[in-house]
Amino acid sequence: MATHEFHHGEMDIQDQKATWDGFLTGSVWGGLIIVLMIGHAVLSIAIGLDWTISLGIMAIVGFAAGLLLNLGGRWMATVVVLIGLALVVQAFIWLFGAVL
């Protein structure tokens, strides 16, 4: 049989805690990004708002969620990058629409 006695609470769990914290952070960020993308699509396509108004609303929602959940400056930078990506995609849509 085992020669070691089990003592509850003596195991170092820092690695497991860091992994769990990373998983939760990634889940929150991924969920918020999906909400922002689907929200923009719903507002601009299904409801028929202008894409700039929809993008502005989702930017405000993204910044507010970052402040509310205390996600920090990296989240704010991510929202800015997502806004830039949306503008680039819209520029491609305009460009290919002008060519056709």
MITORDO-723873 format. One record per atom (N, C-alpha, C): residue number from 1; atom name; x, y, z. Coordinates in pm, 1 decimal. Example, Ala and Ser with C-alpha at 12.3 -4.5 7.8 and 13.67 -1.06 7.14 Angstrom:
MITORDO-723873
SITE   i at     east    north       up
SITE   1  N   1319.0   -569.0    780.0
SITE   1 CA   1230.0   -450.0    780.0
SITE   1  C   1320.0   -330.0    780.0
SITE   2  N   1285.0   -225.0    708.0
SITE   2 CA   1367.0   -106.0    714.0
SITE   2  C   1290.0      3.0    787.0
END
This chain:
MITORDO-723873
SITE   i at     east    north       up
SITE   1  N     81.5   -117.4      0.0
SITE   1 CA      0.0      0.0      0.0
SITE   1  C     86.8    125.0      0.0
SITE   2  N     21.2    238.1     -4.9
SITE   2 CA     92.7    365.2    -10.9
SITE   2  C    157.5    396.3    124.0
SITE   3  N    277.9    447.5    115.7
SITE   3 CA    350.0    481.5    238.1
SITE   3  C    333.5    628.8    273.3
SITE   4  N    279.3    708.4    182.6
SITE   4 CA    263.8    852.0    206.2
SITE   4  C    125.3    880.0    262.5
SITE   5  N    122.3    965.8    358.9
SITE   5 CA     -5.8   1008.5    413.7
SITE   5  C    -53.2   1132.1    338.5
SITE   6  N   -180.7   1135.8    314.6
SITE   6 CA   -238.6   1249.7    243.9
SITE   6  C   -270.1   1359.7    344.7
SITE   7  N   -225.7   1480.1    314.7
SITE   7 CA   -256.2   1596.2    397.9
SITE   7  C   -329.7   1696.6    311.3
SITE   8  N   -454.2   1717.0    344.7
SITE   8 CA   -539.7   1805.0    265.1
SITE   8  C   -487.2   1948.7    266.9
SITE   9  N   -475.0   2009.5    147.7
SITE   9 CA   -437.4   2148.0    135.2
SITE   9  C   -289.0   2175.5    127.3
SITE  10  N   -206.1   2074.2    113.2
SITE  10 CA    -61.8   2095.4    108.7
SITE  10  C     -3.9   2093.7    -32.5
SITE  11  N    -84.5   2056.8   -131.2
SITE  11 CA    -33.7   2049.0   -267.8
SITE  11  C    -26.3   2188.9   -329.3
SITE  12  N     80.6   2215.3   -402.9
SITE  12 CA     95.1   2343.4   -472.0
SITE  12  C      6.1   2342.5   -596.0
SITE  13  N    -89.7   2434.6   -601.0
SITE  13 CA   -185.6   2437.1   -712.7
SITE  13  C   -173.8   2564.0   -795.4
SITE  14  N    -60.3   2632.0   -789.6
SITE  14 CA    -43.8   2757.0   -863.7
SITE  14  C    -57.6   2735.1  -1015.2
SITE  15  N     -1.8   2626.6  -1068.3
SITE  15 CA    -13.0   2600.3  -1212.3
SITE  15  C   -157.4   2574.5  -1253.0
SITE  16  N   -229.3   2497.3  -1172.5
SITE  16 CA   -369.3   2469.8  -1203.4
SITE  16  C   -452.7   2597.7  -1194.4
SITE  17  N   -423.6   2681.4  -1095.1
SITE  17 CA   -496.1   2807.9  -1081.0
SITE  17  C   -468.5   2900.2  -1199.0
SITE  18  N   -343.3   2906.7  -1242.5
SITE  18 CA   -308.6   2990.8  -1357.3
SITE  18  C   -376.7   2940.5  -1484.5
SITE  19  N   -384.2   2809.4  -1500.7
SITE  19 CA   -451.4   2752.4  -1617.4
SITE  19  C   -599.9   2785.4  -1615.3
SITE  20  N   -663.0   2771.1  -1499.8
SITE  20 CA   -805.3   2801.2  -1488.3
SITE  20  C   -832.0   2949.6  -1511.5
SITE  21  N   -749.6   3036.1  -1456.1
SITE  21 CA   -766.1   3179.8  -1478.2
SITE  21  C   -750.4   3215.4  -1625.8
SITE  22  N   -654.4   3153.5  -1693.2
SITE  22 CA   -636.5   3176.4  -1836.5
SITE  22  C   -755.1   3127.4  -1917.3
SITE  23  N   -810.0   3012.9  -1878.8
SITE  23 CA   -927.3   2959.7  -1947.1
SITE  23  C  -1046.4   3053.9  -1931.8
SITE  24  N  -1067.7   3104.3  -1810.2
SITE  24 CA  -1179.2   3196.7  -1788.2
SITE  24  C  -1160.7   3327.3  -1864.5
SITE  25  N  -1039.0   3379.4  -1864.2
SITE  25 CA  -1012.0   3503.3  -1937.6
SITE  25  C  -1034.6   3482.7  -2087.3
SITE  26  N   -984.2   3373.9  -2141.5
SITE  26 CA  -1004.7   3344.6  -2283.7
SITE  26  C  -1150.6   3325.0  -2318.2
SITE  27  N  -1224.9   3262.0  -2228.6
SITE  27 CA  -1367.6   3241.4  -2252.6
SITE  27  C  -1444.1   3373.6  -2252.4
SITE  28  N  -1412.2   3460.5  -2158.0
SITE  28 CA  -1479.6   3591.4  -2151.8
SITE  28  C  -1446.5   3672.8  -2276.1
SITE  29  N  -1318.6   3678.8  -2313.2
SITE  29 CA  -1279.0   3756.1  -2431.6
SITE  29  C  -1343.5   3698.6  -2557.4
SITE  30  N  -1336.8   3567.2  -2574.0
SITE  30 CA  -1396.0   3504.7  -2692.6
SITE  30  C  -1545.4   3526.5  -2699.7
SITE  31  N  -1613.4   3513.4  -2585.1
SITE  31 CA  -1757.6   3535.7  -2581.6
SITE  31  C  -1794.2   3678.8  -2616.5
SITE  32  N  -1718.5   3773.9  -2562.8
SITE  32 CA  -1747.0   3914.3  -2594.1
SITE  32  C  -1720.5   3947.0  -2740.9
SITE  33  N  -1615.4   3890.9  -2797.2
SITE  33 CA  -1587.3   3915.3  -2939.5
SITE  33  C  -1699.0   3858.0  -3025.9
SITE  34  N  -1747.8   3740.9  -2991.5
SITE  34 CA  -1858.4   3680.8  -3067.1
SITE  34  C  -1984.0   3766.5  -3053.2
SITE  35  N  -2011.9   3815.9  -2932.1
SITE  35 CA  -2129.1   3902.8  -2911.7
SITE  35  C  -2116.8   4029.6  -2995.3
SITE  36  N  -1998.0   4089.1  -2998.9
SITE  36 CA  -1978.8   4211.5  -3077.2
SITE  36  C  -1996.4   4185.2  -3227.0
SITE  37  N  -1942.0   4075.4  -3276.3
SITE  37 CA  -1954.6   4045.3  -3419.5
SITE  37  C  -2098.8   4014.7  -3457.9
SITE  38  N  -2166.2   3933.2  -3379.4
SITE  38 CA  -2305.3   3899.0  -3411.1
SITE  38  C  -2395.0   4020.7  -3393.0
SITE  39  N  -2368.0   4101.1  -3290.0
SITE  39 CA  -2446.2   4222.6  -3270.2
SITE  39  C  -2434.1   4318.2  -3387.9
SITE  40  N  -2312.4   4334.1  -3439.3
SITE  40 CA  -2292.1   4420.4  -3556.0
SITE  40  C  -2366.8   4365.4  -3677.5
SITE  41  N  -2358.5   4234.4  -3697.3
SITE  41 CA  -2428.4   4173.6  -3811.0
SITE  41  C  -2579.5   4188.7  -3798.1
SITE  42  N  -2632.3   4167.5  -3679.3
SITE  42 CA  -2777.3   4178.4  -3658.8
SITE  42  C  -2823.6   4322.6  -3680.7
SITE  43  N  -2749.9   4417.9  -3623.9
SITE  43 CA  -2791.6   4557.8  -3638.8
SITE  43  C  -2782.9   4605.8  -3783.1
SITE  44  N  -2677.4   4566.4  -3853.3
SITE  44 CA  -2659.3   4620.4  -3988.1
SITE  44  C  -2732.9   4540.4  -4095.3
SITE  45  N  -2747.7   4411.4  -4078.0
SITE  45 CA  -2811.6   4330.5  -4182.9
SITE  45  C  -2958.4   4304.1  -4151.0
SITE  46  N  -2986.0   4249.1  -4034.6
SITE  46 CA  -3123.9   4209.5  -4003.6
SITE  46  C  -3212.7   4329.7  -3974.8
SITE  47  N  -3162.6   4426.1  -3899.9
SITE  47 CA  -3244.8   4541.6  -3864.8
SITE  47  C  -3236.2   4648.9  -3971.8
SITE  48  N  -3124.2   4657.1  -4040.9
SITE  48 CA  -3110.5   4751.8  -4150.3
SITE  48  C  -3049.5   4885.4  -4113.6
SITE  49  N  -2983.1   4893.1  -3998.7
SITE  49 CA  -2912.4   5016.6  -3964.7
SITE  49  C  -2794.1   5036.0  -4058.1
SITE  50  N  -2752.6   5160.6  -4074.5
SITE  50 CA  -2631.2   5186.9  -4150.4
SITE  50  C  -2513.9   5119.5  -4078.4
SITE  51  N  -2417.6   5070.5  -4156.1
SITE  51 CA  -2308.4   4994.6  -4096.1
SITE  51  C  -2223.4   5079.5  -4002.8
SITE  52  N  -2213.5   5210.9  -4030.2
SITE  52 CA  -2133.9   5296.5  -3942.0
SITE  52  C  -2200.8   5315.4  -3805.8
SITE  53  N  -2332.1   5327.0  -3805.8
SITE  53 CA  -2405.1   5339.7  -3679.3
SITE  53  C  -2395.2   5209.6  -3600.7
SITE  54  N  -2410.8   5098.6  -3670.8
SITE  54 CA  -2398.5   4967.8  -3606.4
SITE  54  C  -2259.3   4947.0  -3547.9
SITE  55  N  -2157.6   4986.3  -3623.0
SITE  55 CA  -2020.2   4973.9  -3574.3
SITE  55  C  -1998.1   5062.8  -3452.7
SITE  56  N  -2052.7   5183.3  -3454.6
SITE  56 CA  -2040.6   5273.9  -3340.3
SITE  56  C  -2108.4   5219.2  -3215.2
SITE  57  N  -2226.7   5163.1  -3232.7
SITE  57 CA  -2298.1   5104.7  -3118.5
SITE  57  C  -2219.2   4988.0  -3060.0
SITE  58  N  -2167.7   4901.1  -3146.4
SITE  58 CA  -2091.6   4786.3  -3096.9
SITE  58  C  -1958.5   4828.5  -3035.6
SITE  59  N  -1899.8   4937.9  -3084.0
SITE  59 CA  -1777.2   4989.5  -3022.1
SITE  59  C  -1806.6   5039.0  -2880.6
SITE  60  N  -1917.9   5109.6  -2864.7
SITE  60 CA  -1957.1   5156.8  -2731.7
SITE  60  C  -1985.0   5039.0  -2639.5
SITE  61  N  -2054.0   4938.4  -2691.4
SITE  61 CA  -2081.6   4817.5  -2611.5
SITE  61  C  -1951.0   4748.7  -2573.0
SITE  62  N  -1856.9   4739.9  -2666.3
SITE  62 CA  -1728.1   4675.4  -2638.0
SITE  62  C  -1648.6   4749.2  -2531.4
SITE  63  N  -1642.0   4882.1  -2543.2
SITE  63 CA  -1570.6   4960.6  -2442.6
SITE  63  C  -1641.1   4953.5  -2306.7
SITE  64  N  -1774.3   4958.7  -2307.0
SITE  64 CA  -1849.2   4951.1  -2181.5
SITE  64  C  -1831.0   4815.0  -2114.6
SITE  65  N  -1832.0   4708.5  -2193.9
SITE  65 CA  -1810.0   4574.8  -2137.0
SITE  65  C  -1670.6   4563.6  -2078.0
SITE  66  N  -1572.7   4623.2  -2144.8
SITE  66 CA  -1436.4   4621.2  -2092.3
SITE  66  C  -1424.3   4695.6  -1960.7
SITE  67  N  -1492.6   4809.8  -1950.2
SITE  67 CA  -1490.3   4885.2  -1824.6
SITE  67  C  -1568.1   4813.5  -1715.7
SITE  68  N  -1684.5   4758.6  -1751.8
SITE  68 CA  -1769.0   4690.8  -1654.5
SITE  68  C  -1701.3   4565.7  -1598.7
SITE  69  N  -1636.2   4489.2  -1684.9
SITE  69 CA  -1571.1   4365.1  -1642.1
SITE  69  C  -1425.5   4385.6  -1601.8
SITE  70  N  -1378.5   4510.0  -1607.2
SITE  70 CA  -1241.9   4543.8  -1568.0
SITE  70  C  -1139.1   4459.9  -1645.6
SITE  71  N  -1149.3   4462.4  -1778.8
SITE  71 CA  -1061.9   4381.2  -1862.7
SITE  71  C   -930.1   4449.2  -1895.5
SITE  72  N   -918.7   4576.3  -1873.3
SITE  72 CA   -790.7   4644.7  -1887.9
SITE  72  C   -764.9   4699.7  -2027.8
SITE  73  N   -643.1   4750.3  -2043.3
SITE  73 CA   -603.1   4816.0  -2167.2
SITE  73  C   -590.5   4722.4  -2285.5
SITE  74  N   -555.5   4597.1  -2260.0
SITE  74 CA   -545.0   4503.5  -2373.0
SITE  74  C   -679.3   4479.9  -2438.2
SITE  75  N   -787.1   4478.3  -2359.1
SITE  75 CA   -920.3   4463.4  -2416.8
SITE  75  C   -957.0   4586.2  -2499.4
SITE  76  N   -925.2   4704.4  -2447.5
SITE  76 CA   -955.0   4826.2  -2521.7
SITE  76  C   -879.3   4829.6  -2654.4
SITE  77  N   -753.1   4785.3  -2652.2
SITE  77 CA   -675.2   4777.5  -2776.3
SITE  77  C   -735.7   4675.2  -2871.5
SITE  78  N   -788.0   4566.8  -2817.6
SITE  78 CA   -852.2   4465.6  -2901.7
SITE  78  C   -976.7   4522.2  -2968.5
SITE  79  N  -1054.9   4601.1  -2895.6
SITE  79 CA  -1174.2   4662.8  -2954.7
SITE  79  C  -1134.1   4759.5  -3065.7
SITE  80  N  -1027.3   4835.9  -3043.6
SITE  80 CA   -979.6   4928.1  -3147.7
SITE  80  C   -935.1   4850.1  -3271.4
SITE  81  N   -865.8   4738.9  -3252.4
SITE  81 CA   -822.7   4655.8  -3365.9
SITE  81  C   -943.9   4597.4  -3437.7
SITE  82  N  -1045.0   4555.0  -3363.0
SITE  82 CA  -1166.2   4503.2  -3426.6
SITE  82  C  -1237.8   4611.4  -3507.8
SITE  83  N  -1238.5   4734.1  -3457.5
SITE  83 CA  -1297.5   4845.0  -3532.9
SITE  83  C  -1218.9   4867.2  -3661.9
SITE  84  N  -1087.0   4866.5  -3652.1
SITE  84 CA  -1002.9   4880.0  -3771.7
SITE  84  C  -1026.8   4769.1  -3871.7
SITE  85  N  -1039.7   4646.8  -3822.5
SITE  85 CA  -1068.0   4533.2  -3910.9
SITE  85  C  -1203.0   4549.5  -3979.6
SITE  86  N  -1302.8   4597.4  -3905.7
SITE  86 CA  -1434.5   4620.9  -3966.2
SITE  86  C  -1427.1   4727.2  -4074.1
SITE  87  N  -1347.1   4830.9  -4052.3
SITE  87 CA  -1332.1   4934.8  -4154.2
SITE  87  C  -1261.8   4882.1  -4278.6
SITE  88  N  -1161.9   4796.6  -4260.5
SITE  88 CA  -1092.0   4736.5  -4375.1
SITE  88  C  -1187.2   4646.0  -4453.0
SITE  89  N  -1265.8   4566.6  -4383.2
SITE  89 CA  -1361.9   4479.2  -4450.9
SITE  89  C  -1464.3   4562.4  -4526.6
SITE  90  N  -1511.6   4669.7  -4466.4
SITE  90 CA  -1607.5   4755.4  -4535.0
SITE  90  C  -1544.6   4823.3  -4656.6
SITE  91  N  -1417.7   4858.8  -4646.6
SITE  91 CA  -1349.0   4916.2  -4763.1
SITE  91  C  -1340.8   4815.5  -4877.1
SITE  92  N  -1313.8   4689.1  -4845.2
SITE  92 CA  -1312.4   4586.0  -4949.9
SITE  92  C  -1451.1   4566.6  -5009.8
SITE  93  N  -1554.6   4571.1  -4926.7
SITE  93 CA  -1691.0   4558.1  -4978.3
SITE  93  C  -1722.0   4673.8  -5072.5
SITE  94  N  -1684.8   4795.6  -5033.9
SITE  94 CA  -1707.3   4910.8  -5119.5
SITE  94  C  -1627.3   4900.0  -5248.8
SITE  95  N  -1501.6   4856.9  -5238.5
SITE  95 CA  -1415.1   4845.9  -5355.9
SITE  95  C  -1468.8   4744.5  -5456.2
SITE  96  N  -1506.3   4626.9  -5408.5
SITE  96 CA  -1557.6   4525.2  -5499.6
SITE  96  C  -1696.8   4560.4  -5549.9
SITE  97  N  -1774.4   4636.5  -5471.3
SITE  97 CA  -1903.8   4683.1  -5519.0
SITE  97  C  -1888.5   4787.7  -5629.3
SITE  98  N  -1783.3   4869.2  -5620.6
SITE  98 CA  -1759.0   4970.5  -5722.7
SITE  98  C  -1710.2   4908.6  -5852.9
SITE  99  N  -1637.1   4798.3  -5843.0
SITE  99 CA  -1583.7   4731.2  -5961.5
SITE  99  C  -1695.4   4660.7  -6038.2
SITE 100  N  -1789.6   4603.5  -5964.0
SITE 100 CA  -1897.9   4530.4  -6029.6
SITE 100  C  -1998.2   4629.2  -6078.1
END
